[in-house]
Amino acid sequence: MKPPRLLSGPAPIYPILAKQSRIQGIVVIEAIIDETGNVIEMHAISGHPLLIPAAMKSRVAEKIRTDNLDGEATPVN
């Protein structure tokens, strides 16, 4: 089985307060993706608290391609 890959999704909208404070960084999110490619559950592993909500909001709108396992779409995390 191949790892899931992003088909489409918006870029995160940078929070105004983070921009004004010149805060930048990486947010790591762990997510469960259903067999249709939708993010159904997620939580932040790390990242600046001002950046986490924007990153999570953009992940909800993503569409992920999951590969089939024995001919059937399979949820992944």
PEDA-V917351 format. One line per field, one symbol per residue. ss: DSSP state (H for helix, E for strand, C for the rest). A space follows every 10 residues. Layout:
ss->???
This chain:
ss->CCCCEEEECC CCCCCHHHHH CCCCCCCEEE EEECCCCEEE EEEEEECCHH HHHHHHHHHH CCEEECCEEC CEECCEC
